[in-house]
Amino acid sequence: MPSPAPAPGSPPPPPAGTVRTLWWRTGWARVGFVLAVPVLGVLNAFLGFLMLVLALVLLWWGNVWRKRWKATATVAAVILFGAILPPAPRDRTSDTVAEADEKALNAGGPGASSAPAPRTKPKVAPKVPDYRGMRLDEARKKAQADGFTVGDHNASDQDDAIWMRSDWTVCFQRAGTSSSSSRTIDFGAVPTAAPCPERDGEAIPWPPMPDLVGATWKAAQKKLVALGVRPARTNADTAYANDRLPDEGEYDKWQVCTHDPARKEPVTDSTWVTLWLSAPDNDCPAGAGRDNGSAELPDRDDDGDPDYHDPFPGDRNRNSTFPDGLSGSSGGSSESSSGSSGGGGWGGCRSRWC
């Protein structure tokens, strides 16, 4: 059946086989949507965002442009939208509070007062207590109570492990924060009798032995105490082989003839100090520094009691210890009884450690 003829004055129908392109899918329309992104974004950020989404959809859906053109147009649209976004607002809470307080003061309102409103102070890291000089076990307990995770190490150049923390003293401390944001502190310690190194990990500066020759026993003790280190033991001995120390406290004025360790040698907490002494009535032996205890004082009766304090220098059976005669003797001063009694043996123990 033939198609009806067009009415007079109407536009001619499109030719058969021709498809009309929608205006919003044309190239110029897509460019227009991209350019509309910043325009609407200036008016309202939300409208600009919606236009950006619409422009991106039109750029990629049913578009015959090459991919690099699409990508370039997409980047341009995003840049245009980002350029018109307003900057993020700053946190002005503290300033707002301060301004409100100031307005209340000026207006004489309910919040007004004669004193200025306090300003909010910035938060500062808590101060780390000083645990140096404390015994290590006490420092650890106190630091743990203060909220620290505690560690310790030997502060000297030695690799000795710390076993008895009560016998160690804190020299250095280093505070920090762990990966879990907990507060940590590490103590560098040395044995309590030792001085602290100048820096963590260096050698312990043991003091040198002072020159004590010529000093009295009492004065020598004061000099040793002044070192700040307590030796393992301090021993008094006689400089003469046949001499004998009196009871403790009675040789305070005896003179030091030589000593071990020698002058300038280090004095540690494990050092044994020996002082060889001579009574005030006698000088020091000539070889006191070379052969200690080998020289002998005059002893005419050979009873082991030097003449300088023997009340009976000519009687072998009587000396300062046994003024009435040696134990087991017949009471006389006979040469034979003294020989059988062995009077010379009574002077064999010379040291105060016998």
ROLUMKE-860085 format. One record per residue (C-alpha): x, z, y; residue number from 1. Coordinates in steps of 0.2 Angstrom, whole numbers, m for minus. Layout:
ATOM       X       Z       Y   resi
ATOM       X       Z       Y    NUM
...
This chain:
ATOM       X       Z       Y   resi
ATOM       0       0       0      1
ATOM       8      m5      17      2
ATOM      12       9      29      3
ATOM       2      11      44      4
ATOM       8       3      60      5
ATOM      15      15      73      6
ATOM       4      20      87      7
ATOM       6      11     104      8
ATOM      19      21     115      9
ATOM      27      32     101     10
ATOM      46      32      97     11
ATOM      51      21      84     12
ATOM      55      30      67     13
ATOM      73      32      62     14
ATOM      80      19      51     15
ATOM      79      22      32     16
ATOM      94      31      25     17
ATOM     100      40      41     18
ATOM     102      60      40     19
ATOM     101      69      57     20
ATOM     114      83      59     21
ATOM     108     100      66     22
ATOM     115     104      83     23
ATOM     122     121      78     24
ATOM     132     113      64     25
ATOM     141     100      76     26
ATOM     159     103      80     27
ATOM     155     106      99     28
ATOM     142     119      94     29
ATOM     155     128      83     30
ATOM     168     128      97     31
ATOM     154     135     109     32
ATOM     150     150      97     33
ATOM     169     154      97     34
ATOM     169     154     116     35
ATOM     153     164     117     36
ATOM     162     179     107     37
ATOM     171     186     123     38
ATOM     157     182     134     39
ATOM     144     193     125     40
ATOM     158     205     121     41
ATOM     160     209     139     42
ATOM     142     213     141     43
ATOM     140     223     125     44
ATOM     153     226     111     45
ATOM     140     225      98     46
ATOM     133     208     103     47
ATOM     151     202     104     48
ATOM     154     208      86     49
ATOM     138     199      80     50
ATOM     143     183      89     51
ATOM     160     184      80     52
ATOM     152     186      63     53
ATOM     141     171      67     54
ATOM     155     160      73     55
ATOM     165     164      58     56
ATOM     151     159      46     57
ATOM     148     142      56     58
ATOM     167     139      55     59
ATOM     168     140      36     60
ATOM     151     136      30     61
ATOM     147     117      28     62
ATOM     161     113      40     63
ATOM     171      97      36     64
ATOM     186     102      47     65
ATOM     203     104      39     66
ATOM     208     121      33     67
ATOM     221     124      46     68
ATOM     209     120      60     69
ATOM     197     132      53     70
ATOM     210     146      51     71
ATOM     216     142      69     72
ATOM     198     144      76     73
ATOM     196     160      66     74
ATOM     212     168      73     75
ATOM     207     163      91     76
ATOM     189     170      89     77
ATOM     196     187      83     78
ATOM     209     187      97     79
ATOM     196     184     110     80
ATOM     185     198     103     81
ATOM     200     210     103     82
ATOM     205     206     120     83
ATOM     188     212     128     84
ATOM     186     228     118     85
ATOM     188     244     129     86
ATOM     203     256     125     87
ATOM     199     270     114     88
ATOM     194     286     124     89
ATOM     206     300     125     90
ATOM     203     317     120     91
ATOM     200     327     136     92
ATOM     192     342     129     93
ATOM     204     354     137     94
ATOM     204     345     153     95
ATOM     184     345     153     96
ATOM     184     364     150     97
ATOM     196     367     164     98
ATOM     187     356     176     99
ATOM     170     365     171    100
ATOM     178     382     174    101
ATOM     185     376     191    102
ATOM     168     369     197    103
ATOM     160     386     192    104
ATOM     173     396     202    105
ATOM     170     384     217    106
ATOM     151     385     216    107
ATOM     151     404     213    108
ATOM     140     401     197    109
ATOM     138     413     182    110
ATOM     155     408     176    111
ATOM     164     412     192    112
ATOM     177     426     192    113
ATOM     191     432     203    114
ATOM     204     428     191    115
ATOM     209     410     187    116
ATOM     203     403     171    117
ATOM     216     403     157    118
ATOM     223     386     152    119
ATOM     224     382     133    120
ATOM     242     385     127    121
ATOM     249     372     116    122
ATOM     252     377      98    123
ATOM     271     381      94    124
ATOM     279     384      77    125
ATOM     280     402      72    126
ATOM     297     410      75    127
ATOM     307     413      59    128
ATOM     313     431      57    129
ATOM     332     434      56    130
ATOM     336     441      39    131
ATOM     355     440      40    132
ATOM     364     455      36    133
ATOM     351     461      24    134
ATOM     353     464       6    135
ATOM     348     448      m3    136
ATOM     334     456     m14    137
ATOM     326     465       1    138
ATOM     327     449      12    139
ATOM     319     439      m2    140
ATOM     304     451      m3    141
ATOM     302     452      16    142
ATOM     303     433      17    143
ATOM     290     431       3    144
ATOM     278     443      12    145
ATOM     281     433      28    146
ATOM     274     418      19    147
ATOM     290     408      14    148
ATOM     295     400      m2    149
ATOM     312     408      m5    150
ATOM     328     401     m12    151
ATOM     346     407     m12    152
ATOM     364     401     m16    153
ATOM     382     407     m15    154
ATOM     388     405       3    155
ATOM     406     404      m2    156
ATOM     417     390      m9    157
ATOM     415     397     m26    158
ATOM     403     392     m40    159
ATOM     398     409     m45    160
ATOM     380     411     m49    161
ATOM     370     425     m41    162
ATOM     364     438     m54    163
ATOM     362     455     m46    164
ATOM     354     451     m29    165
ATOM     355     469     m24    166
ATOM     374     467     m24    167
ATOM     374     452     m12    168
ATOM     371     451       7    169
ATOM     363     437      17    170
ATOM     375     428      28    171
ATOM     366     412      32    172
ATOM     347     406      32    173
ATOM     339     389      34    174
ATOM     321     387      36    175
ATOM     311     371      33    176
ATOM     295     364      26    177
ATOM     291     357       9    178
ATOM     282     341       4    179
ATOM     267     351       2    180
ATOM     268     358      20    181
ATOM     273     375      14    182
ATOM     286     385      24    183
ATOM     303     387      15    184
ATOM     319     397      18    185
ATOM     335     396       9    186
ATOM     348     411      10    187
ATOM     367     409       8    188
ATOM     374     425       2    189
ATOM     390     433      m3    190
ATOM     394     449     m13    191
ATOM     391     464      m2    192
ATOM     409     470      m1    193
ATOM     415     453       5    194
ATOM     415     446      23    195
ATOM     404     431      28    196
ATOM     413     414      29    197
ATOM     413     406      46    198
ATOM     402     392      39    199
ATOM     391     390      24    200
ATOM     401     384       9    201
ATOM     418     389      16    202
ATOM     431     401       8    203
ATOM     428     420      11    204
ATOM     440     426      24    205
ATOM     448     441      15    206
ATOM     458     452      27    207
ATOM     477     453      25    208
ATOM     485     469      20    209
ATOM     492     478      35    210
ATOM     509     486      36    211
ATOM     507     504      31    212
ATOM     525     508      28    213
ATOM     530     524      38    214
ATOM     511     529      40    215
ATOM     505     545      32    216
ATOM     493     544      18    217
ATOM     478     550      30    218
ATOM     483     537      43    219
ATOM     485     523      29    220
ATOM     467     527      23    221
ATOM     460     524      41    222
ATOM     469     507      42    223
ATOM     462     502      25    224
ATOM     444     507      30    225
ATOM     446     497      46    226
ATOM     449     481      36    227
ATOM     430     481      33    228
ATOM     433     478      14    229
ATOM     433     492       1    230
ATOM     446     488     m12    231
ATOM     442     491     m30    232
ATOM     453     506     m31    233
ATOM     466     515     m20    234
ATOM     479     524     m29    235
ATOM     493     537     m23    236
ATOM     509     538     m32    237
ATOM     526     546     m29    238
ATOM     540     535     m23    239
ATOM     553     546     m33    240
ATOM     552     546     m52    241
ATOM     555     565     m54    242
ATOM     543     570     m39    243
ATOM     525     575     m41    244
ATOM     510     574     m30    245
ATOM     501     590     m25    246
ATOM     482     592     m26    247
ATOM     471     580     m17    248
ATOM     471     584       2    249
ATOM     488     592       1    250
ATOM     497     576       3    251
ATOM     488     569      18    252
ATOM     505     570      28    253
ATOM     515     562      15    254
ATOM     524     546      21    255
ATOM     520     529      14    256
ATOM     537     521       7    257
ATOM     530     505       1    258
ATOM     513     498      m5    259
ATOM     505     484     m16    260
ATOM     498     472     m11    261
ATOM     512     468       1    262
ATOM     510     465      19    263
ATOM     499     450      24    264
ATOM     493     448       6    265
ATOM     474     446       5    266
ATOM     464     462       1    267
ATOM     448     458      m9    268
ATOM     434     469     m17    269
ATOM     443     468     m33    270
ATOM     461     472     m27    271
ATOM     469     488     m33    272
ATOM     479     496     m19    273
ATOM     494     507     m23    274
ATOM     503     517     m10    275
ATOM     520     525     m15    276
ATOM     522     542      m5    277
ATOM     536     553      m1    278
ATOM     535     571       5    279
ATOM     538     575      23    280
ATOM     554     585      18    281
ATOM     562     569      10    282
ATOM     566     551      16    283
ATOM     560     536       7    284
ATOM     572     529      m7    285
ATOM     583     515      m2    286
ATOM     575     503     m14    287
ATOM     557     508     m12    288
ATOM     552     490     m10    289
ATOM     561     483     m25    290
ATOM     561     496     m39    291
ATOM     547     508     m35    292
ATOM     548     525     m44    293
ATOM     565     523     m51    294
ATOM     575     533     m39    295
ATOM     576     552     m42    296
ATOM     577     567     m30    297
ATOM     591     581     m33    298
ATOM     586     593     m47    299
ATOM     600     604     m51    300
ATOM     592     614     m65    301
ATOM     585     598     m73    302
ATOM     568     606     m75    303
ATOM     558     591     m68    304
ATOM     555     601     m52    305
ATOM     565     593     m37    306
ATOM     575     606     m28    307
ATOM     566     603     m11    308
ATOM     550     613     m18    309
ATOM     558     622     m33    310
ATOM     558     641     m29    311
ATOM     571     643     m43    312
ATOM     583     628     m41    313
ATOM     596     636     m53    314
ATOM     584     642     m67    315
ATOM     578     629     m80    316
ATOM     565     641     m87    317
ATOM     556     644     m70    318
ATOM     549     632     m58    319
ATOM     535     630     m45    320
ATOM     522     628     m59    321
ATOM     528     642     m70    322
ATOM     537     655     m59    323
ATOM     537     668     m73    324
ATOM     545     656     m85    325
ATOM     540     642     m96    326
ATOM     526     645    m108    327
ATOM     534     650    m125    328
ATOM     551     656    m118    329
ATOM     558     673    m121    330
ATOM     558     677    m102    331
ATOM     576     674     m99    332
ATOM     585     660     m91    333
ATOM     594     655    m106    334
ATOM     601     638    m108    335
ATOM     595     636    m126    336
ATOM     577     641    m123    337
ATOM     576     630    m109    338
ATOM     582     616    m120    339
ATOM     570     619    m134    340
ATOM     556     621    m122    341
ATOM     559     604    m114    342
ATOM     557     610     m96    343
ATOM     561     593     m89    344
ATOM     545     586     m97    345
ATOM     533     595     m85    346
ATOM     537     582     m72    347
ATOM     532     567     m82    348
ATOM     515     564     m74    349
ATOM     518     559     m56    350
ATOM     502     550     m51    351
ATOM     485     558     m45    352
ATOM     477     548     m59    353
ATOM     485     558     m73    354
